[in-house]
Amino acid sequence: MSSNLSEISHDQLAVRRQKLEDLRSQGIDPFRSSFSPSHTSQAAVAAFVEGEEPEDQPTVSVAGRIKFIRKMGKAQFVKLQDQCGLIQAYVRIDALGEESYARFKKLDTGDIIGIEGTLFQTKTGEVTVRAVRYEMVSKALRPLPEKFHGLTDQEQRIRQRHLDLVMNPESRERFFNRSRIVSGIRRFLEDRDFLEVETPVFQNVAGGAAAKPFITHHNTLDRDFVLRISLELYLKRLLVGGFDRVFEIGRNFRNEGISRRHNPEFTMLELYQAYSDYRGMMELIQSMIRYLVKDVLKKETVTMPGGEEIDFMGEWREAKYKDLVCEKVEDPNWFDLPKEEKVERARAMGLDVEADWEDYEVSNEVFGKLIEPTLIQPTFVTHLPKELCPLAKITLDDPSTIDVFELCIGGMEIAPAYSEQNDPDVQREMFEKQAGEETQNIDEDFLETLEYGMPSAGGLGMGVDRITILLTEAENIRDVILYPQLRS
């Protein structure tokens, strides 16, 4: 592939190296510029005044990477790319002078330069800088990939994200939108009087979720810590401490598989609101996502890679977990069947289930493999089996379920939310049952904290990577993480 660095010819590198030496022999160091642009490309274009005489147009200085050069003898058009986009500059020998123009003619695509001049509009209507001065900011010693044939390999785009961002406008826009989404989440929650906090990444016990942690060693304390798998337990401690509305946007780490929707290092939003419950979280997450879609991204729908359109402004469905499973297996008595019969029927439906699985795990495989992928429009799946989360309140009229929902959109779970368990004795019982099944340690400090009294609360988690996949119409989690983990 032409964009692979191993395929850049020695001659290409040698020519650029020679140009660098030529500049240095003239007393010019292309890596020590103090050029400071007055405008971004976007701001410069916006500064052009329609109908104003050329001599009255503003003077601007812009800087960026050369993406395009068109030579016309004693004049050249170049296009510079900065963070905000592209801007064109027009460079003439009579404006720069012969010596400066001679150096300008030796510039390469990929070089980073600054240009100063007045604005004008070309015959095609493009706002352009008429250069009176330029300055070398950084010499590119390697050529960029070819415009139309380079950097199309997905893995190479991730391994060389810097080139992906230079060459692929859709990738640049996606990461801009990720930043806008995160900023929008903060604004939305702060407007509702939530306080943003930071909690430890190194923890004594991997709590708040069921996942295999990464382990690290602290030399000074001479002890092992786990990298957090969830933000939950420390945020709940803050509810006990009297912070009634808290949230954190932070990294979690799970030493598990990699897939289209899973990365070992990922970003989560978790929030907790005292004197609320899972119903309050329904209103909050619906309002938040609609705000992100409409006010932040200026949309009302998004289109999945397969072409199906998701409508965020219409009605959001609500359905009980058990009802969905019974409907799928076409048996209203499914949850009363012995486990062995469930295993047999699940296998008949093409599911790979083991005979030693717990009863709830068999049903959850039906949900995860056969139901969740079909939930394209926003759907609140409520009242999940209590074994799936030991941190939620048990449903009063059905002690086999908990007061929770999983918000599913685009065939994947986007945000689970709970009526949080605040009874320390019930919480201990649930932890001990989970620890017995999964050989996890129990966070005794958290249980002791609960004994001081935690108000009733609603809690919610949302994968920032997943909501970004959904709202930016990406295909893979690696498309929305700047530097995901890859094999060697």
C-alpha positions in Angstrom: 0.0 0.0 0.0 1.4 3.4 -1.0 0.7 4.9 2.4 2.7 2.3 4.3 5.8 4.0 5.7 7.9 1.0 4.8 7.0 1.6 1.1 8.2 5.2 1.1 11.2 5.2 -1.3 14.6 6.2 -0.2 14.7 8.9 -2.9 11.6 10.5 -1.5 13.2 10.7 2.0 16.5 11.8 0.6 15.0 14.7 -1.4 13.3 16.1 1.7 16.4 15.7 3.8 18.3 17.6 1.2 15.8 20.4 1.3 16.2 20.6 5.0 20.0 20.9 4.7 19.6 23.6 2.0 17.4 25.6 4.4 20.0 25.2 7.2 22.8 26.2 5.0 20.9 29.5 4.3 20.7 30.1 8.1 17.0 29.0 8.3 16.0 26.5 11.0 12.5 25.2 10.0 11.8 23.9 13.5 12.3 27.2 15.5 9.4 29.3 14.2 7.7 31.8 16.4 4.8 32.3 13.9 1.5 33.0 15.7 -1.7 32.9 13.6 -4.3 35.6 14.2 -7.1 33.5 12.8 -8.1 29.9 12.3 -9.0 28.9 8.8 -12.7 29.1 9.7 -12.4 32.5 11.4 -10.4 33.9 8.5 -13.1 32.9 6.0 -15.7 34.4 8.2 -13.7 37.6 8.4 -14.1 38.3 4.7 -16.6 41.2 4.1 -18.9 40.7 1.1 -19.0 43.8 -1.2 -16.0 45.5 0.5 -13.3 46.9 -1.7 -10.1 44.7 -1.9 -7.9 47.3 -0.1 -10.4 47.4 2.8 -10.5 43.7 3.4 -8.9 42.5 6.7 -5.4 41.3 6.9 -5.0 37.8 8.6 -2.3 35.4 9.4 -3.1 31.7 9.3 -1.0 28.5 9.8 -1.4 24.9 8.9 -0.2 21.9 7.0 0.1 22.1 3.2 -2.5 19.7 1.7 -2.4 20.9 -1.9 -0.1 22.9 -4.2 -0.9 24.2 -7.7 2.0 25.8 -9.4 1.5 28.5 -12.1 5.0 29.8 -12.9 5.3 33.0 -11.0 2.3 32.3 -8.7 1.0 29.3 -6.7 -2.2 28.3 -5.0 -1.8 26.3 -1.8 -4.3 25.0 0.7 -3.5 24.9 4.4 -5.2 22.6 6.8 -5.5 23.5 10.5 -7.8 22.2 13.3 -10.8 23.9 11.8 -10.5 23.0 8.2 -8.9 24.2 5.0 -8.1 27.7 3.7 -6.6 28.7 0.4 -3.6 31.1 -0.1 -2.4 32.8 -3.3 1.3 33.4 -3.5 3.0 35.6 -6.1 6.7 36.3 -6.8 6.1 40.1 -6.9 4.5 40.0 -3.4 7.1 37.8 -1.7 10.2 38.8 -3.6 12.4 36.6 -5.7 14.5 35.1 -2.9 11.5 34.2 -0.6 9.5 33.0 -3.5 12.3 30.7 -4.7 12.3 29.0 -1.2 8.5 28.8 -1.3 8.6 26.9 -4.6 10.6 24.2 -2.8 7.9 23.5 -0.2 6.3 20.1 -0.1 2.9 18.8 0.7 2.9 18.0 4.4 5.1 21.0 5.4 3.6 23.3 8.0 3.8 27.0 7.3 2.3 30.3 8.3 1.0 32.9 5.8 0.0 36.5 6.3 -2.0 38.6 3.8 -5.2 40.2 2.9 -8.4 38.4 2.1 -10.0 38.3 -1.4 -12.4 36.1 -3.3 -11.4 34.1 -6.4 -13.6 33.9 -9.5 -15.0 30.6 -8.2 -16.1 32.4 -5.0 -13.4 30.9 -2.6 -12.2 33.2 0.1 -8.4 33.2 -0.2 -5.4 34.8 1.6 -3.3 37.0 -0.8 0.1 36.3 0.8 2.6 39.1 1.6 4.7 37.0 3.9 5.2 33.3 4.8 7.2 31.5 7.4 8.3 27.8 7.6 7.0 26.3 10.8 8.0 22.7 10.4 9.5 20.7 7.6 7.8 17.3 6.9 10.6 14.8 6.3 8.2 12.1 5.2 5.5 12.5 2.5 1.8 12.2 3.3 -0.1 9.2 1.9 -1.5 9.7 -1.6 -4.8 11.6 -1.5 -7.0 9.0 -3.1 -5.1 5.7 -2.7 -3.5 6.1 0.7 -4.4 5.3 4.3 -7.6 3.3 3.5 -6.6 0.2 5.5 -8.6 0.2 8.8 -5.8 -1.1 11.1 -3.2 1.2 9.6 -5.5 4.2 10.2 -5.6 3.3 13.9 -1.9 2.6 14.2 -1.1 5.9 12.5 -3.9 8.0 13.8 -2.0 11.2 13.1 -2.1 10.4 9.4 -5.7 9.3 9.6 -6.6 12.7 11.1 -4.6 14.5 8.4 -6.0 12.6 5.5 -9.5 11.6 6.4 -12.0 14.5 7.0 -14.7 12.1 8.2 -12.3 10.8 10.9 -11.5 14.3 12.0 -15.1 15.2 12.2 -16.0 12.1 14.2 -13.4 13.0 16.9 -14.6 16.6 17.0 -18.1 15.2 17.6 -16.8 13.0 20.3 -15.4 16.0 22.1 -18.7 17.9 21.6 -20.6 14.9 23.0 -18.5 14.8 26.2 -18.8 18.6 26.6 -22.5 18.4 26.0 -22.9 15.7 28.7 -21.1 18.0 31.2 -23.2 21.0 30.3 -26.4 19.0 30.6 -25.6 17.6 34.0 -24.2 20.9 35.4 -27.4 22.6 34.4 -29.2 20.0 36.6 -26.9 20.9 39.5 -24.8 17.8 39.3 -21.2 18.1 40.7 -18.4 16.6 38.7 -15.9 14.6 40.8 -12.9 12.4 40.4 -12.4 9.1 42.2 -9.4 6.7 42.4 -8.3 4.6 39.5 -6.1 2.4 41.8 -8.5 0.5 44.1 -8.2 -2.1 46.8 -11.1 -4.2 45.5 -12.5 -4.5 41.9 -16.1 -3.5 42.8 -19.2 -2.1 41.1 -19.3 -4.7 38.3 -18.4 -8.3 37.5 -15.2 -8.1 35.4 -11.6 -9.3 35.5 -9.4 -6.4 36.5 -5.9 -5.4 35.6 -3.5 -5.6 38.5 -0.5 -3.3 39.2 2.1 -3.0 42.0 2.8 0.1 44.0 6.5 0.1 44.9 6.4 2.6 47.7 3.5 1.0 49.5 4.7 -2.5 48.4 1.3 -3.7 47.6 -0.9 -4.6 44.7 -3.8 -2.5 43.5 -6.4 -3.2 40.8 -7.3 -0.7 38.1 -11.0 0.2 38.6 -13.6 -1.7 36.6 -16.4 0.7 37.6 -16.8 4.1 39.1 -19.8 3.1 41.2 -18.8 2.4 44.8 -16.7 5.6 45.4 -19.5 7.8 43.9 -22.0 6.2 46.3 -19.7 7.0 49.2 -20.2 10.6 48.2 -23.9 10.2 48.5 -23.3 9.1 52.1 -21.1 12.2 52.5 -23.9 14.5 51.5 -23.2 15.2 47.8 -26.7 14.6 46.4 -25.9 14.8 42.7 -22.5 13.6 41.5 -21.1 12.4 38.2 -17.8 11.3 36.8 -16.5 10.8 33.3 -13.6 8.5 33.6 -11.6 5.6 32.4 -12.4 2.0 33.4 -10.2 -1.0 32.7 -11.3 -4.6 32.2 -8.9 -7.3 31.4 -11.2 -9.0 29.0 -12.0 -9.4 25.3 -11.8 -7.0 22.4 -14.7 -6.7 19.9 -16.6 -4.1 17.8 -18.1 -2.8 21.0 -15.5 -3.6 23.6 -12.1 -2.2 24.4 -10.1 -3.0 27.6 -9.7 0.7 28.4 -12.9 2.6 27.9 -14.6 5.8 29.1 -17.7 5.7 31.3 -20.2 8.3 32.6 -21.6 7.4 35.9 -24.0 9.6 37.9 -26.0 9.3 41.1 -28.9 11.4 42.2 -30.2 11.2 45.8 -34.0 11.0 46.3 -34.6 9.6 42.8 -34.9 6.1 41.4 -34.7 4.2 38.1 -37.8 6.0 36.9 -36.1 9.3 37.4 -33.1 8.0 35.5 -35.4 7.2 32.6 -36.4 10.8 32.2 -32.8 12.0 32.7 -31.1 9.7 30.1 -33.9 10.4 27.5 -33.6 14.1 28.0 -29.8 13.9 27.9 -29.6 11.9 24.7 -32.1 14.0 22.9 -30.1 17.1 24.0 -26.9 15.5 22.5 -28.7 14.6 19.3 -30.6 17.8 18.7 -28.7 20.6 20.4 -25.1 19.4 20.2 -25.1 17.5 16.9 -28.0 19.3 15.3 -29.8 16.1 14.2 -33.1 14.4 15.0 -32.2 10.9 13.7 -29.0 8.9 13.0 -28.5 6.3 10.4 -26.9 3.0 11.3 -24.2 1.5 9.0 -26.8 -0.9 7.7 -29.0 1.9 6.7 -31.7 1.7 9.4 -32.7 5.1 10.8 -33.1 5.7 14.5 -35.6 8.3 15.6 -34.7 9.9 19.0 -37.6 12.4 19.0 -40.4 9.9 18.8 -41.7 7.6 21.6 -39.2 5.4 23.5 -40.5 1.9 24.1 -40.6 0.3 27.5 -40.7 -3.5 27.9 -40.1 -5.9 30.8 -37.1 -8.3 30.4 -39.2 -11.4 31.1 -41.9 -10.4 28.6 -39.3 -10.0 25.9 -37.7 -13.4 26.6 -41.0 -15.2 26.8 -42.1 -13.6 23.5 -38.9 -14.7 21.8 -39.0 -18.3 23.0 -42.8 -18.4 22.4 -43.5 -19.7 25.8 -45.2 -17.6 28.6 -44.0 -20.1 31.2 -40.3 -20.0 30.2 -39.2 -18.7 33.6 -41.0 -21.6 35.4 -39.2 -24.3 33.4 -36.3 -26.3 34.9 -32.9 -25.2 33.9 -32.2 -28.4 32.0 -35.1 -27.8 29.7 -34.1 -24.2 29.2 -30.6 -25.3 28.2 -32.0 -27.8 25.7 -34.4 -25.3 24.1 -31.7 -22.6 24.0 -29.4 -25.0 22.1 -32.2 -25.7 19.7 -32.4 -22.0 19.0 -28.7 -22.1 18.0 -27.2 -20.7 21.3 -24.0 -22.1 22.7 -24.9 -22.6 26.3 -23.3 -24.9 28.9 -25.1 -27.4 31.2 -23.3 -26.0 34.2 -24.5 -22.4 33.7 -26.7 -20.8 36.3 -30.4 -20.7 35.4 -30.4 -16.9 34.9 -27.4 -17.1 32.6 -29.3 -19.3 30.1 -32.1 -16.8 29.9 -29.7 -13.9 29.6 -28.0 -15.6 26.7 -31.4 -15.7 25.0 -31.7 -12.0 25.7 -28.2 -11.0 24.7 -27.9 -13.0 21.5 -31.4 -13.1 20.1 -33.2 -10.0 21.5 -30.8 -7.1 22.2 -29.4 -7.0 18.6 -33.0 -6.4 17.4 -33.7 -3.4 19.6 -32.8 -0.7 17.2 -35.2 2.1 18.3 -34.7 3.4 21.8 -36.0 0.8 24.2 -36.0 0.7 28.1 -35.8 -3.0 29.1 -36.9 -3.1 32.7 -36.9 -5.5 35.7 -33.9 -7.7 35.0 -33.1 -10.8 37.1 -31.7 -9.9 40.4 -28.6 -12.0 39.9 -27.4 -9.6 37.1 -26.8 -6.8 39.5 -26.3 -7.0 43.2 -26.3 -3.2 43.7 -29.9 -2.5 42.8 -33.1 -2.7 44.8 -35.3 -5.8 44.6 -38.7 -5.3 43.0 -41.4 -5.3 45.6 -44.0 -7.4 43.6 -41.4 -9.7 42.1 -38.5 -10.7 44.3 -36.7 -12.4 41.4 -36.1 -9.1 39.6 -34.6 -5.7 40.4 -35.8 -2.1 39.8 -33.5 -1.4 36.8 -33.5 -0.7 33.2 -31.1 -1.2 30.3 -31.5 1.3 27.6 -30.9 -0.4 24.3 -30.5 1.5 21.0 -29.0 0.4 17.7 -28.9 -3.2 18.9 -26.7 -2.6 21.9 -26.9 -1.6 25.5 -26.2 2.1 25.9 -27.1 2.8 29.5 -28.1 0.7 32.5 -29.8 2.5 35.5 -30.9 1.3 38.9 -32.9 2.2 42.0 -29.8 1.9 44.1 -29.6 -0.6 47.0 -29.1 1.4 50.2 -30.0 -1.3 52.8 -26.5 -2.4 54.1 -27.7 -5.8 55.2 -29.4 -6.7 51.9 -26.3 -5.3 50.1 -24.0 -7.6 52.1 -26.2 -10.6 51.3 -26.1 -9.8 47.6 -22.3 -9.2 47.7 -21.7 -12.5 49.5 -23.8 -14.4 46.9 -21.9 -12.8 44.1 -18.6 -13.4 45.7 -19.4 -17.1 46.2 -20.2 -17.5 42.5 -17.4 -15.4 41.1 -14.7 -15.6 43.8 -14.5 -11.8 44.0 -13.5 -10.0 47.2 -16.2 -8.1 49.1 -15.6 -4.4 49.6 -16.0 -4.3 53.4 -15.2 -0.5 53.5 -18.1 0.2 51.2 -20.5 -1.9 53.3 -19.4 -0.1 56.4 -20.0 3.2 54.7 -23.6 2.2 53.9 -24.2 1.6 57.5 -23.9 5.4 58.1 -27.0 5.8 55.9 -27.3 6.5 52.2 -30.4 8.2 50.8 -32.5 6.5 48.3 -31.0 7.2 44.9 -31.1 6.6 41.2 -27.9 5.7 39.5 -26.9 5.5 35.8 -24.0 4.5 33.7 -23.4 5.2 30.0 -20.5 4.1 27.9 -19.1 7.3 26.3 -17.5 5.2 23.5 -20.8 3.5 22.7 -22.9 6.6 22.6 -20.3 8.1 20.3 -20.5 5.0 18.0 -24.2 5.5 17.9 -24.4 9.2 17.4 -21.5 9.5 14.9 -22.8 6.6 12.9 -19.5 4.6 13.3 -19.1 0.9 12.7 -16.6 0.0 15.4 -15.5 1.2 18.8 -12.0 1.6 17.4 -13.4 4.3 15.1 -14.2 6.5 18.1 -11.2 5.9 20.4 -8.1 7.8 19.3 -5.6 5.2 20.3 -7.3 1.8 21.1 -5.3 -1.2 22.2 -4.1 -3.4 19.3 -2.1 -6.6 19.0 1.7 -6.2 18.4 
